[in-house]
Amino acid sequence: MPDERPPDVREMGIYLTLAQVGFEMVVPLIVGLAVDHYADTMPWFTVSGVILGFVGGVAHLVVLGRQQEALKRERNKPENGAP
């Protein structure tokens, strides 16, 4: 019998954020391909799009990782203010 509970909102947010990172990595490649096709400059804008998408996506993943670490530290912080 399948589980009929609605998905956890936090989990859904994580999935949507990862999908956004994926789009951030793919869209510059597609734009580069389109510019190269119309400007007949193959492969320079495509290569630039790949590099830009990769750097942007990895940077976004690093920021997300740091945010998760901060949230985890905040949740595990003792209530009395002791380190």
N, C-alpha and C positions, 0 to 999 in steps of 0.2 A: 504494500500500500504506500503510495508516494506521500511525502511530507507536504502538507497543504498550508503550512505556515508562511506568512509573507516574509520575503528576505529582509535581513537586518539592514537598516538604513545606513549604518556606518560601513558595512561591507559593500553595499551598492555604491556608496560614495567612493570607496577605494577603487572599485572596478571602473567607474566613470573617469576617475582621475588617470588611471593607467591607460584607458582608451584615449584620453586627451593627449597624453604623452606620445602615444602611437601616432596620432594625427600630426602632432608637432614634428615628428620625425619623417613622415611620409609626404606631407604637403609641400615642403621646400623642394623635394625631388621632383614632384609632379610639375610644379611651377617651372623648375629648371628645364625639364624636358620640353614643356610647352614653349618657353622662350627660345630654346635651342632649335626647335622645329621651325618656328616662324622667322627667327633671325638668321637661320642657317649658320649657327656658331658651334655646332656639335663638337665636343662634349663639354664645353667650359661651364655653361650655366648648370648643366646636370651635375657635374662634379662639385660645383659650388653649393648646389642644393643639397647634395648628399652630406657634405661636410657641415653645412649650416644646420641641417636637420639632426645630424648625429650629436653635434656639440650642444644644441639647444635641448634635445631630449635628455641627454646625460645630465646636463646642468639642472634640468627640472627634476630628474630623479634624485639627484643629490640634495636639492632643497626639500623634497618630500621626505627623504630619509632623515634629514636633520629635524624636520618638524615632528616626525614620529618619535625620534629619540627624546626630544624635549617633552612631548606629551607623556611618554613612558616614565621619564624622570619625575615629572610633576605628579603623576599618579602614585609613584612609589615614595614620595617625600613624606617623612614622618610628620605627624600632626603638631608636635610640640616645638617644632622649629630646629631641632637638633640635626646636625649633618649626618 
